[in-house]
Amino acid sequence: MAKLNYPRGVIALSSVEMWERFSFYTMQSLLVLYASAKVISGGLGWSDADALRLVGYYGALVYVSPVIGGVIADKDIRLALEKIATETGVDFLLPEISASTDNALMIAMAGYMNIIAGKVPSTDFKANGNLSL
C-alpha cells in the first residue's frame, strides 16, 4: 500500500471535522428522543412531527449562526475602525451598513436588480475549471 503524504494539519483538521459532525448528528438524535419522549419518562411529550420540526430549526440555527455572527462582527469592526479613524483624523469611507452585511447577499441583490432591469446575461458560455489564480 502506498504511503500517503498529507501534511500533519490535514489529519488534525479531519479529526476535528469528524468529531464535530459526530456531535452535531448525535445532538439531533438526542433532541428528537428527548422532545418525543413521554413527560412521565422525563421528555417533553411532543408528537414526532413537532420533535422533527424542532430538529429542523436546530439545524437551521446551527448553519445560520455563523452568518449572524459575521454580520455582528462586521458592525463591531466597523465601529472600532471608525473610532480609530476619527481619533487619528483619517477619512474613513465605507458603504452604508445596510449594503455591507454579507458578500453573498450583495452579489445576490446585484443579480436580482439586473434581472428586474432586464439585464439578463446569456447563459451560453463554456465554463473553464482550469483557470489559474
N, C-alpha and C positions, 0 to 999 in steps of 0.2 A: 504494500500500500504506500502511496506517495505521501511524503511529509508535506503538510500544509504550512505555508509561510505567512501566516497572518501576523500583523503587529499585535503586541500584548494588549493594547487597548481594545481591540476587536473582541477578544474573549471577555474582558470585563464588561464592555458595552452589551454584548449578547446576554451575559448573565443577568445584568440589571434589567434588561428588557424582558427576559423570560420571567423573572420573579415579579416584575410589575404587572405583566399580563396575567400571571397566575393569581396574584392578589385581586386584580380587577374582576376576573371571572368568578373567583371564589366569593368575593363580596356580593356580586349579583346573585349568585345561587343562595347564599345565606339570607339575603334580603327577601327573596321570594319565599323561602321556607318560613322565615320569621313573620312576614306580613300575612301569609295564608294559613298559618297555624291557628288552631282554636285558642280563644282567650284563656280558657281553663288550663291550656298547656303552656301559657306564657307568651303566646303570639298576639297578633292584632285582630285575628278573626276576619280578615278581608277575603273577598272572593278571589279566585285565581286570576281573573281578568284584572281586578284592581291591583293585585300584587305585581303582576307583569307590567302594568302601566307604570307603577312606581319605579320598577327597574328601568323602564324606558326613560323616565325622567332623570333617574340617577345617571344613566349612561350619557344622556344628552348634556347634563350638567358637567360631567367629567370632561367631555370633549369641548364644551363651550367656555369653561372657566379659564383656560389659558388666554383666550381671546379677550375676555373681560379683564383679566389681569394685565394684559398688554396695553389695553386702552387706558386703564387706570395709571399704569406706569408711564405711558406717554404723557399723560396730563401732568404727573408729578415731575417728570424730567423737564417738560416744557416750562413749568413754573420756576424750577430751580435755575434753568438756563436764562430765563427772562430776568430773574433777580440778579444773577451774576452780570448780565449784560447791562442792566440799569446801573448797578454799582460801579462798573468799570467804564461806563459811557460809550459802550459799543452798540451800534444799531443791530437789533436782532429781529429779523423779519421771518415770519412763518405764516402759512395759510391759516385760515380760521380753524378753530378746534373741530367744528362740525365737518370739515373737509379733510381732516387728517387723523381719523380714528383707526383705520386699518387699510393697508395697501390693497388687499383683495377687494374690500368694499369700494375703494376709489376706482379700481380698474373695472369692476362690475358696473358701477354708476356711469363711468365714461362710456362703456359699451352700450348701456341702456339709453343714454342720452343720444348717442349716434344713431341707434336704431329708431328712436322716436323722430329724429330729424331726417330720417330716410337715407342716412349714410350707411348703407349695409354693404360691406365689402364682399367681393366674390369669394366663394368657397372652393373655387377651382385652383388649387395650388398643390405643389408637390412638397411634402414635408421632408426635411433632411435632418435625420437624427445624428449625423456625424459632424456637425459644425464644431469648430474649435472655439474655445472660450477666449 
